[in-house]
Amino acid sequence: MPHATTSVSTDPRAVAMLLMVVSSVCISFGGLVLRSMETSDAWQINFFRALALLAAISLIMILRHRDRTLAEVRKIGAPGLLGGACLALAGMAFLQAITNTTVANTLFTLSAIPFITAALAWLLLREPLGRATLATMVAAAIGVGVMMIEGVGVGSSYGNLMALVTAICFSGFAIIVRRNRQIDMLPTLIVSGVIILIVSGVWRWGRFDLSTQDILLCFLLGGVLSGFANALFVAASRHLAAAELTLFMLLEFALGPIWVWLFVNEIPTELTLVGGAIVIFAVALRAVLELRSSSRLKRGRPSPM
């Protein structure tokens, strides 16, 4: 008689959710890194961040595929090029937003990503929203709303527009990666890095006199945080619906203010902490329910989900 196991470690959806939790926690330190910059502007940060991202993902591809690397890159085709362009535009627009409007306005707009993605996924991929995912999105939206009550201001119209562009472009990237999940879409990050490198290089040509600290922080942001987080995002896209993928990104917005509070003593408001706790609880509960559902299925019991 074969040994029965209740482990969920090999369940693809459970593993994918774990990858998204790790990805979101990792990238949530991005705000702290940006807060620690000395004199760099958005385009200078984009240039060195893209350089680090390009180097990191290229190294991963070479280690994984050796002499087949170029062939794997070519497999992404036109969808991969479009996805890379969407991610590049999202990355450039984000830094324009964060430097031209309030942080609260930027994060509030970006919190719309799961909802924009869900709408696009329903229209383009015919991916319905499960009850558990929908309930989690509503709870998380309440948490984000609580976080932003005391912080949303008028801000710059340009900065607010760039935040909206970021949300739409990243949602487009999520849809493209999800739609082509049968292909390794990791090279889309290389496409993104090349585009950002060219655009920011032309925009800031000859003006790259950054401090050593800022250059190192840019490489940390691009090569470690963005590279690692986006690689996990692409991997998770094979097993999660598009709306589920971006739902976990709300952890970034909940945890970001906490790291700044802990490391640079920028004290968040009480409502920021309360709202963040709601978001973290909602997303964590969704992951736990998925794990329980996977465990029930492995034991042959019907799932209540």
C-alpha positions in Angstrom: 0.0 0.0 0.0 1.5 3.3 -1.0 2.3 5.8 1.7 -0.2 8.7 1.8 1.2 12.2 2.4 -0.5 15.4 3.3 2.4 17.6 2.3 1.5 20.6 0.2 5.1 21.4 -0.7 4.7 19.9 -4.2 1.3 21.4 -4.9 1.9 23.9 -7.7 -0.6 26.5 -6.6 0.6 26.4 -3.0 4.2 26.8 -4.1 3.2 29.6 -6.4 1.5 31.5 -3.6 4.6 31.0 -1.4 6.7 32.4 -4.2 4.5 35.5 -4.5 4.6 36.1 -0.7 8.4 35.9 -0.8 8.5 38.1 -3.9 6.2 40.8 -2.4 8.1 40.8 0.9 11.4 41.2 -1.0 10.3 44.1 -3.2 8.7 45.8 -0.2 12.2 46.9 0.8 12.4 49.0 -2.4 10.9 52.0 -0.7 13.5 51.9 2.0 16.3 51.7 -0.6 14.9 54.7 -2.5 14.5 56.5 0.8 18.2 56.0 1.5 19.4 57.5 -1.8 21.5 60.7 -1.4 21.3 62.8 -4.6 20.3 60.6 -7.5 17.3 61.5 -9.6 14.7 59.2 -11.1 16.4 58.7 -14.4 19.8 58.1 -12.9 18.3 55.5 -10.6 16.5 53.9 -13.5 19.8 53.6 -15.5 21.8 51.8 -12.8 18.8 49.8 -11.6 18.3 48.5 -15.2 21.9 47.8 -15.6 21.9 45.6 -12.5 18.6 43.9 -13.5 20.0 43.1 -16.9 23.2 41.6 -15.5 21.3 39.5 -12.9 18.7 38.1 -15.2 21.3 37.4 -18.0 23.4 35.5 -15.5 20.5 33.4 -14.4 19.6 32.6 -18.0 23.2 31.6 -18.8 23.5 29.4 -15.7 20.1 27.7 -16.5 20.4 27.3 -20.3 24.2 27.6 -21.1 24.6 27.6 -24.9 20.8 27.6 -25.4 20.4 31.0 -23.8 19.8 33.0 -27.0 17.4 30.3 -28.3 15.4 30.6 -25.0 15.3 34.4 -25.3 14.0 34.2 -28.9 11.2 31.9 -27.8 9.3 34.8 -26.1 8.6 36.3 -29.5 6.4 39.3 -30.0 4.4 38.7 -26.7 7.7 38.8 -24.7 8.8 42.0 -26.4 5.4 43.6 -25.6 5.5 42.3 -22.0 9.0 43.6 -21.6 7.9 47.0 -22.9 5.0 47.1 -20.5 7.3 46.3 -17.6 9.9 48.9 -18.7 7.2 51.6 -18.9 5.8 50.6 -15.5 9.3 50.8 -14.0 10.1 54.2 -15.5 6.6 55.6 -14.7 6.8 54.4 -11.1 9.9 56.4 -10.3 8.4 59.5 -12.0 5.3 59.1 -9.9 7.1 58.6 -6.6 9.2 61.7 -7.2 6.4 63.9 -8.4 3.5 63.2 -6.2 3.0 62.0 -2.6 3.9 58.4 -1.6 0.4 57.9 -0.4 -1.1 58.9 -3.8 1.3 56.6 -5.6 0.6 53.6 -3.4 -3.1 54.2 -3.4 -3.1 54.2 -7.2 -0.9 51.1 -7.4 -3.2 49.3 -5.1 -5.6 49.2 -8.0 -3.3 46.8 -9.9 -5.2 43.6 -8.7 -8.5 45.0 -9.8 -7.3 46.3 -13.2 -5.6 42.9 -13.7 -8.8 41.0 -12.7 -10.9 43.0 -15.2 -8.3 42.5 -18.0 -8.0 38.8 -17.2 -11.8 38.4 -17.4 -12.0 40.2 -20.7 -8.9 38.8 -22.4 -8.3 35.4 -20.7 -11.7 34.5 -19.5 -10.4 33.9 -16.1 -13.2 34.1 -13.5 -12.7 35.3 -10.0 -13.1 32.6 -7.3 -15.1 33.6 -4.2 -12.1 33.3 -1.9 -10.0 35.6 -4.2 -12.8 38.1 -4.6 -13.3 38.2 -0.8 -9.6 38.7 -0.2 -9.5 41.5 -2.8 -12.4 43.3 -1.0 -10.8 42.9 2.4 -7.4 44.0 1.1 -9.0 47.1 -0.6 -10.5 48.1 2.7 -7.1 47.8 4.3 -5.5 49.9 1.7 -8.3 52.5 2.0 -7.7 52.7 5.8 -3.9 53.1 5.2 -4.5 56.1 2.8 -7.2 58.0 4.8 -4.7 60.4 6.4 -2.1 60.5 3.7 -3.8 61.1 0.3 -3.2 64.6 -0.9 -3.7 66.5 -4.1 -0.1 66.0 -5.3 1.1 66.7 -8.8 -1.2 65.9 -11.7 1.8 64.6 -13.6 2.9 62.3 -10.7 -0.7 61.0 -10.3 -0.9 60.3 -14.0 2.4 58.4 -13.9 1.1 56.3 -11.0 -1.9 55.3 -13.1 0.4 54.5 -16.1 2.4 52.3 -13.7 -0.7 50.4 -12.6 -2.1 49.9 -16.1 1.3 48.8 -17.6 2.1 46.3 -14.8 -1.4 44.8 -15.2 -0.7 44.4 -18.9 2.6 42.7 -18.1 0.8 40.3 -15.8 -1.8 39.4 -18.4 0.9 38.8 -21.1 3.0 36.6 -18.9 0.0 34.7 -17.7 -1.4 34.2 -21.2 2.0 32.8 -22.4 2.7 30.7 -19.3 3.7 27.7 -21.4 6.8 29.7 -22.4 9.6 30.7 -20.0 8.9 34.4 -20.0 11.9 35.3 -17.8 13.7 36.9 -20.8 11.0 39.6 -20.7 13.0 41.1 -17.8 16.0 41.3 -20.1 13.9 43.2 -22.6 12.6 45.5 -19.9 16.2 46.2 -18.7 17.5 47.0 -22.2 14.6 49.4 -22.9 15.0 51.3 -19.5 18.8 51.3 -20.0 18.5 52.9 -23.5 15.8 55.5 -22.5 17.4 56.6 -19.2 20.9 56.6 -20.8 19.8 59.0 -23.5 17.8 61.1 -21.1 20.7 61.5 -18.7 23.6 61.2 -21.1 26.9 62.4 -19.5 25.2 63.0 -16.1 26.0 59.9 -14.1 28.1 61.4 -11.3 26.3 59.4 -8.6 27.8 58.8 -5.2 29.2 55.3 -4.5 26.4 54.7 -2.0 23.7 55.5 -4.5 25.2 53.3 -7.2 25.4 50.4 -4.7 21.8 51.0 -3.7 20.7 51.0 -7.3 22.4 47.7 -7.9 20.7 46.3 -4.7 17.4 47.6 -6.0 17.7 46.3 -9.6 19.9 43.2 -9.3 18.7 41.8 -6.0 15.2 43.1 -5.1 13.6 43.8 -8.5 15.4 40.9 -10.3 14.6 38.3 -7.6 11.0 39.5 -7.1 10.2 39.6 -10.8 11.8 36.3 -11.5 9.5 34.7 -8.8 6.5 36.6 -10.3 7.2 35.0 -13.7 7.6 31.6 -12.1 4.4 31.9 -10.1 2.4 33.0 -13.2 2.4 29.4 -14.5 0.1 28.3 -11.7 -1.9 31.3 -10.5 -4.6 33.3 -12.2 -3.6 36.9 -13.2 -5.7 38.5 -10.4 -4.2 36.2 -7.8 -0.7 37.0 -8.9 -1.2 40.8 -8.4 -3.3 40.4 -5.3 -0.2 39.3 -3.4 1.6 42.5 -4.4 -0.6 44.4 -1.9 1.8 43.0 0.7 4.4 45.3 -0.7 2.3 48.4 0.0 1.5 47.2 3.5 5.1 46.2 4.5 6.9 49.1 2.8 6.0 51.8 5.5 6.9 49.3 8.2 10.5 48.9 7.0 11.0 52.7 6.7 9.6 53.0 10.2 12.0 50.4 11.6 15.2 51.4 9.8 15.0 55.2 9.3 12.5 56.0 12.1 9.9 57.5 9.7 6.9 56.9 11.9 3.7 55.8 10.1 0.3 56.9 11.3 -1.9 54.6 13.4 -4.3 54.1 10.4 -1.4 53.1 8.2 -0.5 50.3 10.7 -4.1 49.3 11.1 -4.7 49.2 7.3 -1.5 47.4 6.7 -2.4 44.8 9.3 -5.8 44.2 7.5 -4.0 43.7 4.2 -1.4 41.3 5.6 -4.1 39.3 7.4 -6.3 39.1 4.3 -3.6 37.9 2.0 -2.2 35.5 4.7 -5.6 34.1 5.3 -6.0 33.5 1.5 -2.7 31.6 1.4 -3.6 29.5 4.5 -7.0 28.6 2.9 -5.3 27.5 -0.2 -2.9 25.3 1.8 -5.8 23.7 3.6 -7.7 23.2 0.4 -4.6 21.5 -1.1 -4.2 19.3 2.0 -7.8 18.2 1.8 -7.5 17.3 -1.8 -4.4 15.3 -1.2 -6.3 13.3 1.5 -9.2 12.7 -0.8 -11.6 15.0 1.0 -13.8 17.5 -0.8 -12.7 21.1 -0.6 -15.1 23.7 0.8 -13.6 26.4 -1.5 
